Amino acid sequence: MKKFRGTYTVLITPFTADGKKVDEAALKRLVDFQIEQGIHGLIPLGSTGEFLSVTPDERRQIVETVVKQAAGRVPVLIGTGAEWTDEAIRTSREAEAMGADGVMIIPPFYSVPTDDELYVHYKRISDAISIPIMVYNNPATANVDMMPELIARLAQIPNCQYVKESTLDPTRVRDIIRLAGDKMTVFAGVIGYESFWLGAEGWVAVCSNVIPRWSAQLFELVADKRDMDTALALYKKITPLLWWVGGPRYVSGTKAAFELMDMPMGPPRAPRLPLPEAQRPALREVMRQMGILPEHKARATA
């Protein structure tokens, strides 16, 4: 039975100030912040969570922490993408055993698999677990573009019930729905607002790390209330932040924003660098205008 809908935050991974350990206390606070602000679901260990920059032990620590802290209040999907099918199976089984509600799986990102290879990849993972799979199409990072026709084919695999469509082409949403029908629920991966109007039933968002309430409300205004005027006004309010949490700065920009909010989440791990100091005043000003800076910092920059 399908149960995932709404805005899901692809969580950053908080590290200690020296970057050497997962900051478990900060991760727990982040989970509570998200849920208290009304987010609909959580996805640790996605691209924004620097999933390729943590050890296996840290991966288990992150999964355990998020699942236990969420405590069933919202669904938790775990990023389990890997270059090797057997490794994706291992981490997906591990996530299920640790209480995850589902997994999000980007395709192998180096071997550039064919459509047939991708089908077998996802089918083998599906056969190994009993929780839903969110297929993750992000050609900018995976070097693989899963077209709507392939997504519809993957929808025939029992557990492949969701897709995160992370291109800049909203017509993909329309075409996946046309080809796959109710066998595949579409989550937007980048352009949430536009995708909602075309039938996307969710949004896997980076910006919702920082603004979970508004990100959840944007979905609700479109999908539930069909209130275009209010939704568009909120979207315009959110838009200035998107430049800072998108593109090559999506991890460093998000962590810098948390630092400005007095919620330090540590630095990104190498090769990523923290957001350059020269760019921080501009980010601070965007956040001040949005009204999301702490009062003492807002006064200091006014």
Secondary structure, 3 states (H helix, E strand, C coil): CCCCCEEEEECCCCECCCCCCECHHHHHHHHHHHHHCCCCEEECCCCCCCHHHCCHHHHHHHHHHHHHHHCCCCCEEEECCCCCHHHHHHHHHHHHHCCCCEEEECCCCCCCCCHHHHHHHHHHHHHHCCCCEEEEECHHHHCCCCCHHHHHHHCCCCCEEEEEECCCCCHHHHHHHHHHHHHCEEEECCCHHHHHHCCCCEEEECHHHCCHHHHHHHHHHHHHCCCHHHHHHHHHHHHHHHCCCCHHHHHHHHHHHHHHCCCCCCCCCCCCCCCCHHHHHHHHHHHHHHCCCCHHHHHHHC
